Amino acid sequence: MKFVIKKESKKEALKNKIVIEGYCLPSRNHSFIIEDEIIKSIIVTNKKLAHKFASRAAFKKYNKLIKTLTDLYIDEEDNPNGMVEILNQIEKFKIEIKIKYRKYLKKKELEEMASKLKFMQKQAKEKQYEIYYNSVRLKEKTTNRTR
């Protein structure tokens, strides 16, 4: 397997204007150990290889998001703030996918995630409107009463 180790600091790389585009592998402790060398970051430039890493990371985050959204949707049925939180999390995830993973994921995978997220977003908006109008009706009923 071919790999290249560049022993430059970020400042030197910026000074030399060397920009390597590719998928940067994430790590828990922000370093890798390869052949007794501490490597700060690994950038995969091969698109096929990067696709495997990126799709795995994206779908892991996607499945986690779906799980938290369903939990919030079930738990917060009468709370409009819960629906706002669901909508915010969906938007954050969409932005993150656009920035980090869009280059490396296939169009079919992106469409699959987008369709499910659109459905969840639509359901959350409908529930938010329903809760809002129910609260408005309840306020109208209580304000029209006189003693």
MODELLER restraints for C-alpha pairs under 7 A, 6 or more apart:
rsr = mdl.restraints
at = mdl.atoms
rsr.add(forms.Gaussian(group=physical.xy_distance, feature=features.Distance(at['CA:21:A'], at['CA:45:A']), mean=6.54, stdev=0.5))
rsr.add(forms.Gaussian(group=physical.xy_distance, feature=features.Distance(at['CA:22:A'], at['CA:43:A']), mean=5.58, stdev=0.5))
rsr.add(forms.Gaussian(group=physical.xy_distance, feature=features.Distance(at['CA:22:A'], at['CA:44:A']), mean=5.25, stdev=0.5))
rsr.add(forms.Gaussian(group=physical.xy_distance, feature=features.Distance(at['CA:22:A'], at['CA:45:A']), mean=4.40, stdev=0.5))
rsr.add(forms.Gaussian(group=physical.xy_distance, feature=features.Distance(at['CA:23:A'], at['CA:43:A']), mean=5.38, stdev=0.5))
rsr.add(forms.Gaussian(group=physical.xy_distance, feature=features.Distance(at['CA:23:A'], at['CA:44:A']), mean=5.10, stdev=0.5))
rsr.add(forms.Gaussian(group=physical.xy_distance, feature=features.Distance(at['CA:23:A'], at['CA:45:A']), mean=6.54, stdev=0.5))
rsr.add(forms.Gaussian(group=physical.xy_distance, feature=features.Distance(at['CA:23:A'], at['CA:50:A']), mean=5.90, stdev=0.5))
rsr.add(forms.Gaussian(group=physical.xy_distance, feature=features.Distance(at['CA:24:A'], at['CA:41:A']), mean=6.79, stdev=0.5))
rsr.add(forms.Gaussian(group=physical.xy_distance, feature=features.Distance(at['CA:24:A'], at['CA:42:A']), mean=5.68, stdev=0.5))
rsr.add(forms.Gaussian(group=physical.xy_distance, feature=features.Distance(at['CA:24:A'], at['CA:43:A']), mean=4.32, stdev=0.5))
rsr.add(forms.Gaussian(group=physical.xy_distance, feature=features.Distance(at['CA:24:A'], at['CA:44:A']), mean=6.29, stdev=0.5))
rsr.add(forms.Gaussian(group=physical.xy_distance, feature=features.Distance(at['CA:25:A'], at['CA:41:A']), mean=6.89, stdev=0.5))
rsr.add(forms.Gaussian(group=physical.xy_distance, feature=features.Distance(at['CA:25:A'], at['CA:42:A']), mean=5.55, stdev=0.5))
rsr.add(forms.Gaussian(group=physical.xy_distance, feature=features.Distance(at['CA:25:A'], at['CA:43:A']), mean=6.19, stdev=0.5))
rsr.add(forms.Gaussian(group=physical.xy_distance, feature=features.Distance(at['CA:30:A'], at['CA:40:A']), mean=6.19, stdev=0.5))
rsr.add(forms.Gaussian(group=physical.xy_distance, feature=features.Distance(at['CA:31:A'], at['CA:38:A']), mean=6.37, stdev=0.5))
rsr.add(forms.Gaussian(group=physical.xy_distance, feature=features.Distance(at['CA:31:A'], at['CA:39:A']), mean=5.43, stdev=0.5))
rsr.add(forms.Gaussian(group=physical.xy_distance, feature=features.Distance(at['CA:31:A'], at['CA:40:A']), mean=4.47, stdev=0.5))
rsr.add(forms.Gaussian(group=physical.xy_distance, feature=features.Distance(at['CA:31:A'], at['CA:41:A']), mean=6.44, stdev=0.5))
rsr.add(forms.Gaussian(group=physical.xy_distance, feature=features.Distance(at['CA:32:A'], at['CA:38:A']), mean=5.69, stdev=0.5))
rsr.add(forms.Gaussian(group=physical.xy_distance, feature=features.Distance(at['CA:32:A'], at['CA:39:A']), mean=4.89, stdev=0.5))
rsr.add(forms.Gaussian(group=physical.xy_distance, feature=features.Distance(at['CA:32:A'], at['CA:40:A']), mean=6.36, stdev=0.5))
rsr.add(forms.Gaussian(group=physical.xy_distance, feature=features.Distance(at['CA:33:A'], at['CA:39:A']), mean=5.94, stdev=0.5))
rsr.add(forms.Gaussian(group=physical.xy_distance, feature=features.Distance(at['CA:44:A'], at['CA:50:A']), mean=5.77, stdev=0.5))
rsr.add(forms.Gaussian(group=physical.xy_distance, feature=features.Distance(at['CA:47:A'], at['CA:104:A']), mean=6.52, stdev=0.5))
rsr.add(forms.Gaussian(group=physical.xy_distance, feature=features.Distance(at['CA:50:A'], at['CA:104:A']), mean=6.38, stdev=0.5))
rsr.add(forms.Gaussian(group=physical.xy_distance, feature=features.Distance(at['CA:51:A'], at['CA:104:A']), mean=4.87, stdev=0.5))
rsr.add(forms.Gaussian(group=physical.xy_distance, feature=features.Distance(at['CA:51:A'], at['CA:105:A']), mean=5.91, stdev=0.5))
rsr.add(forms.Gaussian(group=physical.xy_distance, feature=features.Distance(at['CA:54:A'], at['CA:101:A']), mean=6.08, stdev=0.5))
rsr.add(forms.Gaussian(group=physical.xy_distance, feature=features.Distance(at['CA:54:A'], at['CA:104:A']), mean=6.27, stdev=0.5))
rsr.add(forms.Gaussian(group=physical.xy_distance, feature=features.Distance(at['CA:54:A'], at['CA:105:A']), mean=6.90, stdev=0.5))
rsr.add(forms.Gaussian(group=physical.xy_distance, feature=features.Distance(at['CA:55:A'], at['CA:105:A']), mean=6.02, stdev=0.5))
rsr.add(forms.Gaussian(group=physical.xy_distance, feature=features.Distance(at['CA:58:A'], at['CA:101:A']), mean=6.99, stdev=0.5))
rsr.add(forms.Gaussian(group=physical.xy_distance, feature=features.Distance(at['CA:69:A'], at['CA:86:A']), mean=6.03, stdev=0.5))
rsr.add(forms.Gaussian(group=physical.xy_distance, feature=features.Distance(at['CA:72:A'], at['CA:82:A']), mean=6.48, stdev=0.5))
rsr.add(forms.Gaussian(group=physical.xy_distance, feature=features.Distance(at['CA:76:A'], at['CA:82:A']), mean=5.44, stdev=0.5))
rsr.add(forms.Gaussian(group=physical.xy_distance, feature=features.Distance(at['CA:78:A'], at['CA:131:A']), mean=6.47, stdev=0.5))
rsr.add(forms.Gaussian(group=physical.xy_distance, feature=features.Distance(at['CA:80:A'], at['CA:128:A']), mean=5.52, stdev=0.5))
rsr.add(forms.Gaussian(group=physical.xy_distance, feature=features.Distance(at['CA:80:A'], at['CA:131:A']), mean=6.35, stdev=0.5))
rsr.add(forms.Gaussian(group=physical.xy_distance, feature=features.Distance(at['CA:83:A'], at['CA:124:A']), mean=5.56, stdev=0.5))
rsr.add(forms.Gaussian(group=physical.xy_distance, feature=features.Distance(at['CA:83:A'], at['CA:128:A']), mean=5.88, stdev=0.5))
rsr.add(forms.Gaussian(group=physical.xy_distance, feature=features.Distance(at['CA:87:A'], at['CA:121:A']), mean=6.16, stdev=0.5))
rsr.add(forms.Gaussian(group=physical.xy_distance, feature=features.Distance(at['CA:87:A'], at['CA:124:A']), mean=6.98, stdev=0.5))
rsr.add(forms.Gaussian(group=physical.xy_distance, feature=features.Distance(at['CA:90:A'], at['CA:117:A']), mean=6.91, stdev=0.5))
